[in-house]
Amino acid sequence: MLTSIAEAGSRVRPAYRNFRVEVARVERVSPTFTNITFTGDDLADFGTAGLDQRVKVVLPLEANGFAAFPDGEDWYTAWRELPGELRNPFRTYTVRAVRPEQREVDIVFAGHGDGGPASAWAGRARPGDEIVLIGPDEFGPGRAVGIDWRPGEVDTLLLAGDETAVPAICAILESLPADAAGAAFLEVPTDGDRMSVRAPAGVEVRWLARGGAHDAESRSHGELLAPAVRDWVVRHLADLGVTRAGGDEASAALAEAERADLPDTPLWDVPAGQSLDGACYAWLAGEASVITGLRRFLVREAGLDRRQVAFMGYWRRGRAELE
Ligand SMILES: Cc1cc2nc3c(=O)[nH]c(=O)nc-3n(C[C@H](O)[C@H](O)[C@H](O)COP(=O)(O)OP(=O)(O)OC[C@H]3O[C@@H](n4cnc5c(N)ncnc54)[C@H](O)[C@@H]3O)c2cc1C
């Protein structure tokens, strides 16, 4: 049912909730990326804050679709109480675009074959397929819940990620003011995965392809990203507001944070959004070990303050996403 703004405002609404949707269109945009457009009347109320807004994509069970999947704000507790065979798998993705007036949401899936339920599902998706999105309610109390891009008022921006972060980096680049400055590094599996993205003239956008246009990948994740970011940082240290090389204080703080990363918790540290005037803000997302290494370099070697670096392990080699 379509909900009017007046009706929506008069009720208490959750920040995040279930949206039952179906596939409207599937566009295989490159060898790796598939843009899937979801539609549903309920999407008129889907949050439009954009940037790196994350959502959960809940996938159907072969036997009974979504028959057992709980609705309501406390869906996660109810889901955990279900027997294993009735628990729908779900994975985390980024909203690439929202068009409330058309009741549409786009998500761009980076395919990695049948190695995981989300990639396998996206590889076979057809118009009419049903899924559940768990995402922000535009009229709820926390429409920016799930957004980690919080640069504050800084002079220089640095974005770096692999193919899983491409949707977020593209959405962030498109949102930047015309006078923004910095660089974005996007490492993708093949040459054919480069996309055109709108970015301010002062932000250098560099695509790094691990393989040729049609070749299988010839390099591993991070092999191009890590040296490219390091080179850029070393060349721009003066612009990054770094006044000293990574000192003992930075190293000790980072070592403590790394010790706190328990083996089964996601590798994730996002500054609360303090404004570090005049400095640099770095946003890093992708395979966890690559991203951890980049943060270590930025803080320990380049001397950035930890509060300048948002670092997000979007996936871990050899491990399914924890649910
Ligand atoms: C906040 C956030 C936003 C994200 N946004 C996006 C997005 O917009 N688009 C997107 O494509 N991904 C995105 N991801 C990453 C995505 O959630 C993971 O890649 C997820 O593991 C995919 O689920 P799966 O079911 O395909 O594989 P899983 O069942 O989770 O994993 C199965 C196996 O595949 C491996 N694997 C997982 N992802 C990849 C990959 N990309 N390449 C190679 N091997 C992989 C795992 O290491 C594991 O061995 C995001 C993650 C987070 C945390």
The ligand as a Tripos MOL2 file, in Angstrom:
@<TRIPOS>MOLECULE
LIG
   53    58     1     0     0
SMALL
NO_CHARGES

@<TRIPOS>ATOM
      1 C1         28.5770   -2.1420    4.1680 C.3       1 LIG1
      2 C2         28.8140   -3.1120    3.0020 C.ar      1 LIG1
      3 C3         28.4270   -2.7380    1.7270 C.ar      1 LIG1
      4 C4         28.6510   -3.6100    0.6510 C.ar      1 LIG1
      5 N1         28.2410   -3.2370   -0.6030 N.ar      1 LIG1
      6 C5         28.4050   -4.0790   -1.6400 C.ar      1 LIG1
      7 C6         27.9050   -3.7400   -2.9420 C.ar      1 LIG1
      8 O1         27.2530   -2.7020   -3.1440 O.2       1 LIG1
      9 N2         28.1430   -4.6040   -3.9690 N.ar      1 LIG1
     10 C7         28.8240   -5.7950   -3.7570 C.ar      1 LIG1
     11 O2         29.0050   -6.5620   -4.7240 O.2       1 LIG1
     12 N3         29.2620   -6.1520   -2.5330 N.ar      1 LIG1
     13 C8         29.0640   -5.3360   -1.4780 C.ar      1 LIG1
     14 N4         29.4910   -5.6980   -0.2340 N.ar      1 LIG1
     15 C9         30.2470   -6.9630   -0.0880 C.3       1 LIG1
     16 C10        29.3270   -8.1930    0.0160 C.3       1 LIG1
     17 O3         28.5060   -8.0740    1.1540 O.3       1 LIG1
     18 C11        30.2190   -9.4430    0.1580 C.3       1 LIG1
     19 O4         31.0030   -9.6080   -0.9910 O.3       1 LIG1
     20 C12        29.4030  -10.6860    0.4720 C.3       1 LIG1
     21 O5         30.2820  -11.6100    1.0780 O.3       1 LIG1
     22 C13        28.7620  -11.3030   -0.7510 C.3       1 LIG1
     23 O6         27.9450  -12.3780   -0.3200 O.3       1 LIG1
     24 P1         27.9540  -13.7990   -1.0350 P.3       1 LIG1
     25 O7         26.7480  -14.5000   -0.5420 O.co2     1 LIG1
     26 O8         28.1140  -13.6050   -2.5200 O.co2     1 LIG1
     27 O9         29.2730  -14.4910   -0.5120 O.3       1 LIG1
     28 P2         29.5260  -15.1090    0.9630 P.3       1 LIG1
     29 O10        28.6420  -16.2770    1.2300 O.co2     1 LIG1
     30 O11        29.4920  -14.0060    1.9810 O.co2     1 LIG1
     31 O12        31.0130  -15.6100    0.8270 O.3       1 LIG1
     32 C14        31.3340  -16.8470    0.1620 C.3       1 LIG1
     33 C15        32.7920  -16.8190   -0.2860 C.3       1 LIG1
     34 O13        32.9670  -15.8280   -1.2860 O.3       1 LIG1
     35 C16        34.0250  -14.9440   -0.9280 C.3       1 LIG1
     36 N5         33.6610  -13.6080   -1.4360 N.ar      1 LIG1
     37 C17        32.7190  -12.7460   -0.9650 C.ar      1 LIG1
     38 N6         32.6580  -11.6410   -1.7200 N.ar      1 LIG1
     39 C18        33.5840  -11.8090   -2.7090 C.ar      1 LIG1
     40 C19        33.9840  -11.0150   -3.8150 C.ar      1 LIG1
     41 N7         33.4220   -9.8300   -4.0960 N.pl3     1 LIG1
     42 N8         34.9590  -11.5020   -4.6420 N.ar      1 LIG1
     43 C20        35.5220  -12.7040   -4.4050 C.ar      1 LIG1
     44 N9         35.1820  -13.5060   -3.3700 N.ar      1 LIG1
     45 C21        34.2170  -13.0600   -2.5270 C.ar      1 LIG1
     46 C22        34.1400  -15.0250    0.5910 C.3       1 LIG1
     47 O14        35.4610  -14.7550    1.0150 O.3       1 LIG1
     48 C23        33.7610  -16.4810    0.8470 C.3       1 LIG1
     49 O15        34.8930  -17.3220    0.6900 O.3       1 LIG1
     50 C24        29.2800   -4.8740    0.8580 C.ar      1 LIG1
     51 C25        29.6400   -5.2530    2.1700 C.ar      1 LIG1
     52 C26        29.4110   -4.3820    3.2320 C.ar      1 LIG1
     53 C27        29.7900   -4.8330    4.6210 C.3       1 LIG1
@<TRIPOS>BOND
     1     1     2 1
     2     2     3 ar
     3     2    52 ar
     4     3     4 ar
     5     4     5 ar
     6     4    50 ar
     7     5     6 ar
     8     6     7 ar
     9     6    13 1
    10     7     8 2
    11     7     9 ar
    12     9    10 ar
    13    10    11 2
    14    10    12 ar
    15    12    13 ar
    16    13    14 ar
    17    14    15 1
    18    14    50 ar
    19    15    16 1
    20    16    17 1
    21    16    18 1
    22    18    19 1
    23    18    20 1
    24    20    21 1
    25    20    22 1
    26    22    23 1
    27    23    24 1
    28    24    25 2
    29    24    26 1
    30    24    27 1
    31    27    28 1
    32    28    29 2
    33    28    30 1
    34    28    31 1
    35    31    32 1
    36    32    33 1
    37    33    34 1
    38    33    48 1
    39    34    35 1
    40    35    36 1
    41    35    46 1
    42    36    37 ar
    43    36    45 ar
    44    37    38 ar
    45    38    39 ar
    46    39    40 ar
    47    39    45 ar
    48    40    41 1
    49    40    42 ar
    50    42    43 ar
    51    43    44 ar
    52    44    45 ar
    53    46    47 1
    54    46    48 1
    55    48    49 1
    56    50    51 ar
    57    51    52 ar
    58    52    53 1
@<TRIPOS>SUBSTRUCTURE
     1 LIG1         1 GROUP 0 **** ****
